Amino acid sequence: MILNSRRRVLALLLAAGASTRLSGLPRAFAQETPDAAAESDTQPEKPDCFASQDFGSWRAQATNKQTGARLKELSFSTGSTCSLSGDLEVNGRYDARLNLYGDPEKQALPKEELVKPENRIVVKGEDGKVAVDEPLCGNCTDIYEGNVSIVLPLATAPLLRDGASVEIAIKLGDKEECTSKFETKELHDALAWAADKRDELAKDRDNDKCAAPDECFITSACCDVLGLADDCFELRSLRAYRDNVLAKERDGADAIALYYNLAPVILRALPEAQRNRILSLIYLRYVLPAALLARIGLSGLARRLYTAMMHRLVRDFAPLNASALGENR
């Protein structure tokens, strides 16, 4: 049944690609059919290099082009009504992005609530002076399934770069203010390491010493259960998305590294008696749709779907690792 559904879906994709010659649909549909993909995948771009290292609560991430660090868990406190958790990403220029996660059971962060002007984000330096006091979603870049990404104002950069500590407070309507305070020394150490590592990785790439990871782990396991080949449409599509799209995004290297850390843990935790059934359901709900979205150029939607899959699987099978994804249990 699953394979028949797959054939119908891929046939529809091929038909959509063919119809572009008649209907004038966007070129992405015409260029990203499975047959065209097979041809374009024969000459892949030279892969980027990736490296990461933990510095206490921060994870440094470097590629041959970019540097950054991620505070793996930003814990908010103050009162019983504070149901937020999150993480913080900072690049080599100390530009930062805050990712907030609501409780998936309570749906703490619906979009219609987040965008209300009375919701505020306040950032203070080590001296307690307010550097930022703005509407929470003045710079929201993504709101999806209770998660929101916020580009922090430029006034935050000097605090992260020069201060010893930073405090971030979130005010949602009439609820108690949620606050989180963290030291910056580990961040400075992480970014210094990443800057040195970037130069080393650039040399490795020039000398063809970088190799993109071959395994897609969860995707591979799902396809294997269905008897699909290692060069099937789904694996080709998601590998191409990983190497040619996600890897080039600002936080892409960190997202890839996080996936490669968590995926084996999830697979080991699947109950053996239900393993094939679970993987088949994952394939239908997440893998095939994500591959199709990636193939037709809807990369943002593909990433959202795959991220939703990881949150669900971590919650159900690896809850001790939930903080890595910022989930609030």
FENVEN-V868810 format. One record per pair of residues at least 24 apart in sequence whose ideal C-beta (glycine too) atoms are under 7 Angstrom apart, sorted by the first residue. I is the first residue (numbers start at 1). J is the second residue. If there is no record, write none. Layout:
i=I j=J
i=I j=J
This chain:
i=2 j=226
i=2 j=280
i=2 j=283
i=2 j=284
i=3 j=226
i=6 j=288
i=9 j=288
i=9 j=292
i=10 j=34
i=10 j=233
i=13 j=292
i=28 j=296
i=28 j=297
i=29 j=296
i=32 j=295
i=32 j=296
i=32 j=297
i=34 j=233
i=37 j=236
i=37 j=237
i=37 j=295
i=41 j=236
i=41 j=240
i=44 j=243
i=45 j=244
i=46 j=205
i=47 j=210
i=47 j=211
i=47 j=212
i=47 j=243
i=48 j=205
i=48 j=210
i=48 j=247
i=49 j=201
i=49 j=204
i=49 j=205
i=49 j=210
i=50 j=253
i=50 j=256
i=50 j=257
i=51 j=197
i=51 j=201
i=52 j=257
i=53 j=193
i=55 j=186
i=55 j=189
i=55 j=190
i=56 j=186
i=57 j=186
i=58 j=186
i=58 j=187
i=58 j=190
i=60 j=190
i=60 j=191
i=60 j=193
i=60 j=194
i=61 j=194
i=61 j=253
i=61 j=254
i=61 j=257
i=62 j=194
i=62 j=197
i=62 j=198
i=62 j=201
i=63 j=198
i=63 j=201
i=63 j=253
i=64 j=198
i=64 j=201
i=64 j=202
i=64 j=205
i=66 j=198
i=66 j=253
i=67 j=91
i=67 j=92
i=67 j=191
i=67 j=194
i=67 j=195
i=67 j=198
i=68 j=92
i=68 j=194
i=68 j=251
i=68 j=254
i=69 j=187
i=69 j=190
i=69 j=191
i=69 j=194
i=70 j=254
i=71 j=182
i=72 j=323
i=72 j=324
i=73 j=323
i=73 j=326
i=74 j=180
i=75 j=180
i=76 j=170
i=76 j=178
i=76 j=179
i=76 j=180
i=77 j=179
i=78 j=176
i=78 j=177
i=78 j=178
i=78 j=179
i=79 j=176
i=81 j=175
i=81 j=176
i=82 j=176
i=82 j=178
i=83 j=108
i=83 j=328
i=84 j=170
i=84 j=178
i=84 j=328
i=85 j=326
i=85 j=327
i=85 j=328
i=86 j=326
i=87 j=326
i=89 j=251
i=89 j=254
i=90 j=160
i=90 j=187
i=91 j=250
i=92 j=191
i=92 j=194
i=92 j=195
i=94 j=157
i=94 j=160
i=94 j=161
i=95 j=157
i=96 j=152
i=96 j=156
i=96 j=160
i=97 j=149
i=97 j=150
i=97 j=151
i=97 j=152
i=98 j=150
i=98 j=152
i=98 j=168
i=99 j=147
i=99 j=149
i=99 j=326
i=100 j=147
i=100 j=148
i=101 j=146
i=101 j=147
i=101 j=326
i=101 j=327
i=101 j=328
i=102 j=146
i=102 j=328
i=103 j=328
i=104 j=146
i=104 j=315
i=107 j=146
i=108 j=146
i=109 j=146
i=109 j=147
i=109 j=148
i=111 j=143
i=114 j=140
i=114 j=143
i=114 j=148
i=116 j=173
i=118 j=173
i=119 j=171
i=119 j=172
i=119 j=173
i=120 j=171
i=121 j=150
i=121 j=170
i=122 j=169
i=123 j=152
i=123 j=156
i=123 j=159
i=123 j=166
i=123 j=168
i=124 j=167
i=125 j=159
i=125 j=163
i=125 j=166
i=126 j=163
i=126 j=164
i=126 j=165
i=131 j=155
i=131 j=156
i=131 j=159
i=132 j=156
i=136 j=170
i=144 j=304
i=145 j=308
i=160 j=184
i=160 j=187
i=212 j=243
i=213 j=260
i=217 j=263
i=217 j=264
i=217 j=267
i=218 j=263
i=218 j=266
i=218 j=267
i=218 j=282
i=219 j=287
i=221 j=267
i=221 j=279
i=222 j=279
i=222 j=282
i=222 j=283
i=222 j=287
i=225 j=276
i=225 j=279
i=225 j=280
i=226 j=280
i=226 j=283
i=233 j=291
i=234 j=287
i=234 j=288
i=234 j=291
i=237 j=291
i=237 j=294
i=237 j=295
i=238 j=290
i=238 j=291
i=238 j=294
i=241 j=294
i=241 j=299
i=241 j=302
i=245 j=299
i=246 j=303
i=258 j=324
i=259 j=310
i=262 j=310
i=262 j=314
i=262 j=318
i=262 j=321
i=262 j=324
i=265 j=318
i=265 j=321
i=266 j=313
i=266 j=314
i=266 j=317
i=266 j=318
i=269 j=317
i=269 j=318
i=270 j=317
i=282 j=309
